[in-house]
C-alpha cells in the first residue's frame, strides 16, 4: 500500500499561548485554532445571603385565570410581635390586624399574582398561616415553594422552623402562570422583585 503525503501539519505555540497550525508543502496559509473559552465564575445569586433573606417571605396567590376567594390568618406565635405586612395587589381593606395576627379575605386576579410580603423578628421566627380557597382548606398539592415553585406540602401551614425557611429560599420569584395555576407560592427572601411589577404597599 502506498500513500502520498501532500502536506505536513505542524502545530506550534506562539506568544500568549495561541495554538497555530502550519501546513507545510501544501501552500496553505497558517491557520489559527480558536482559543479555548475561558471558564466564567458563576454569577452571584441574589437573595441567598442570610442578612437579606432571614425573616422575610413572599406569599403569592393565583386562581387559574379566575377569581378565587382567599381567607385565613397569618401569625408569628413565638416572636412576641405581630409580623409586618406589605400588600401586592390586595386592597388594604381586605387585611385586618388582630393583635399579633392578621386576618385575610381577598380575591385572586385573573391575569396576575397577588399576595403579601411578610417580615418577622427575630429572623426565621416561626410564621404560621391557616388558609382557605373558596371556603375549602388549602390542599398541600396547591402549595409551591422555593426557587422553582415545586409542590411543597410541608409549607401548607407556614414556616414553622429554620429548616422550612431554608427550603423556601429563592434567589428570584419563580415563574408563575396566573391563568393556569391555582394555589399559593412561597418564596423566602427580602431581595426579590415583585412578579406583578407593582411595589408592595405597606400595611401599618
VMD Tcl script that draws the C-alpha trace (Angstrom):
set ca {
  {0.00 0.00 0.00}
  {1.36 3.39 -0.95}
  {0.29 6.82 0.08}
  {1.29 10.30 -0.96}
  {1.71 12.98 1.72}
  {0.69 16.31 0.18}
  {1.28 18.41 3.30}
  {2.67 18.14 6.76}
  {0.66 19.61 9.61}
  {2.81 21.32 12.21}
  {1.41 22.68 15.46}
  {3.20 25.41 17.35}
  {2.54 27.63 20.31}
  {3.18 31.31 19.81}
  {3.11 34.23 22.19}
  {0.14 34.26 24.56}
  {-0.34 30.51 24.31}
  {-2.20 30.66 20.95}
  {-2.14 27.39 19.05}
  {-1.14 27.89 15.39}
  {-1.44 25.18 12.72}
  {1.02 25.34 9.76}
  {0.50 23.13 6.72}
  {3.89 22.60 5.05}
  {4.12 21.62 1.42}
  {0.53 22.34 0.60}
  {0.83 26.07 0.07}
  {-1.86 26.92 2.57}
  {-1.71 29.95 4.81}
  {-1.21 29.39 8.51}
  {-4.49 28.88 10.34}
  {-5.11 29.80 13.92}
  {-7.08 27.37 16.05}
  {-9.78 29.09 18.09}
  {-8.69 29.65 21.71}
  {-10.41 27.67 24.39}
  {-13.21 29.64 26.06}
  {-12.34 30.96 29.46}
  {-14.28 29.49 32.33}
  {-16.66 32.02 33.82}
  {-17.18 32.34 37.51}
  {-20.78 31.60 38.43}
  {-22.91 34.70 38.80}
  {-23.65 35.58 42.42}
  {-27.14 34.56 43.46}
  {-29.20 37.41 44.77}
  {-31.27 36.95 47.84}
  {-29.41 33.98 49.28}
  {-27.32 35.73 51.91}
  {-28.68 35.33 55.39}
  {-28.83 39.06 56.14}
  {-31.12 39.64 53.14}
  {-33.45 36.67 53.39}
  {-33.98 35.71 57.01}
  {-37.35 36.73 58.33}
  {-38.86 37.81 55.01}
  {-41.15 35.80 52.74}
  {-43.48 36.45 49.83}
  {-46.82 34.68 49.72}
  {-48.30 34.88 46.22}
  {-51.74 33.61 45.24}
  {-53.14 32.68 41.82}
  {-56.58 31.47 40.81}
  {-56.16 29.74 37.45}
  {-57.46 32.65 35.39}
  {-60.44 33.34 37.62}
  {-61.35 34.93 40.91}
  {-60.84 32.68 43.92}
  {-61.68 33.82 47.43}
  {-58.71 33.52 49.79}
  {-59.38 33.67 53.51}
  {-57.32 32.89 56.57}
  {-54.95 34.12 59.25}
  {-51.20 34.75 59.45}
  {-49.37 34.97 62.78}
  {-45.90 34.76 64.31}
  {-46.77 32.93 67.53}
  {-43.29 32.81 69.06}
  {-41.82 36.16 68.04}
  {-43.67 38.26 70.62}
  {-44.66 40.79 67.95}
  {-47.02 40.91 65.02}
  {-45.38 40.34 61.62}
  {-45.01 43.30 59.31}
  {-47.20 43.02 56.23}
  {-46.82 44.62 52.80}
  {-49.51 44.08 50.17}
  {-49.08 43.27 46.47}
  {-52.27 43.86 44.51}
  {-54.53 43.41 47.57}
  {-56.65 46.32 48.88}
  {-55.76 47.35 52.42}
  {-59.41 46.95 53.38}
  {-59.09 43.18 52.81}
  {-56.47 42.63 55.53}
  {-57.17 43.33 59.20}
  {-54.85 43.22 62.19}
  {-55.98 41.31 65.25}
  {-53.37 41.73 67.96}
  {-50.27 39.79 66.85}
  {-52.02 38.28 63.80}
  {-53.57 39.36 60.52}
  {-56.88 38.15 59.07}
  {-57.10 37.92 55.28}
  {-60.09 37.95 52.96}
  {-59.47 38.84 49.31}
  {-59.94 37.69 45.71}
  {-57.24 36.50 43.34}
  {-56.91 38.23 39.99}
  {-57.31 36.50 36.61}
  {-54.10 37.72 34.99}
  {-51.54 38.26 37.75}
  {-50.40 37.00 41.12}
  {-51.39 38.91 44.24}
  {-50.16 38.49 47.76}
  {-48.13 39.70 50.67}
  {-44.60 40.33 51.83}
  {-44.35 39.17 55.44}
  {-41.45 40.06 57.74}
  {-40.86 38.62 61.18}
  {-38.50 39.46 64.05}
  {-36.26 37.77 65.05}
  {-35.19 36.30 61.70}
  {-36.57 32.82 60.96}
  {-39.05 33.03 63.80}
  {-41.95 30.65 63.32}
  {-44.56 32.05 60.95}
  {-47.85 30.20 60.71}
  {-50.83 30.53 58.41}
  {-54.19 28.86 58.10}
  {-55.59 29.49 54.63}
  {-58.60 28.51 52.57}
  {-59.54 28.96 48.92}
  {-63.23 29.27 48.08}
  {-64.10 28.10 51.58}
  {-62.01 24.91 51.41}
  {-58.74 24.36 53.30}
  {-55.72 24.97 51.11}
  {-54.56 21.48 49.99}
  {-50.89 20.53 50.20}
  {-50.61 19.93 46.46}
  {-51.59 23.57 45.86}
  {-48.65 24.94 47.84}
  {-45.45 25.63 45.88}
  {-42.13 26.73 47.31}
  {-38.53 27.67 46.68}
  {-36.80 28.99 43.56}
  {-38.54 26.60 41.15}
  {-42.04 26.69 42.60}
  {-42.20 22.94 43.24}
  {-45.05 21.30 45.15}
  {-44.23 21.77 48.84}
  {-46.96 20.35 51.09}
  {-44.75 20.87 54.16}
  {-45.33 24.64 53.72}
  {-49.11 24.29 53.91}
  {-49.21 25.56 57.50}
  {-46.36 28.06 57.38}
  {-42.64 28.37 58.01}
  {-42.58 26.79 61.43}
  {-38.85 26.00 61.65}
  {-35.49 27.28 60.42}
  {-35.39 24.27 58.07}
  {-38.65 25.44 56.46}
  {-37.20 28.90 55.93}
  {-34.14 27.44 54.23}
  {-36.17 25.16 51.98}
  {-38.27 28.13 50.86}
  {-35.28 30.37 49.99}
  {-35.36 31.63 46.41}
  {-32.91 33.87 44.50}
  {-35.87 35.09 42.44}
  {-39.63 34.71 42.36}
  {-40.41 31.51 40.41}
  {-42.22 31.54 37.10}
  {-45.95 31.75 37.79}
  {-48.76 31.40 35.25}
  {-51.81 33.01 36.89}
  {-54.09 31.83 34.07}
  {-53.37 28.14 34.62}
  {-52.08 27.62 38.16}
  {-54.08 27.67 41.35}
  {-52.68 27.98 44.83}
  {-50.01 29.58 46.98}
  {-46.38 30.25 46.05}
  {-43.93 30.68 48.94}
  {-40.61 32.41 48.21}
  {-38.40 33.48 51.12}
  {-36.06 36.40 50.50}
  {-36.14 40.14 51.12}
  {-34.31 40.95 47.89}
  {-36.92 39.62 45.47}
  {-38.70 41.70 42.87}
  {-42.47 41.63 42.63}
  {-43.67 39.35 39.79}
  {-46.60 41.72 39.27}
  {-44.35 44.68 38.60}
  {-46.02 46.60 41.42}
  {-44.34 47.93 44.51}
  {-45.58 46.41 47.73}
  {-47.80 48.73 49.78}
  {-47.00 48.61 53.49}
  {-49.86 47.94 55.84}
  {-49.30 49.68 59.14}
}
mol new
graphics top color blue
foreach p $ca { graphics top sphere $p radius 0.5 }
foreach p [lrange $ca 0 end-1] q [lrange $ca 1 end] { graphics top cylinder $p $q radius 0.2 }
display resetview
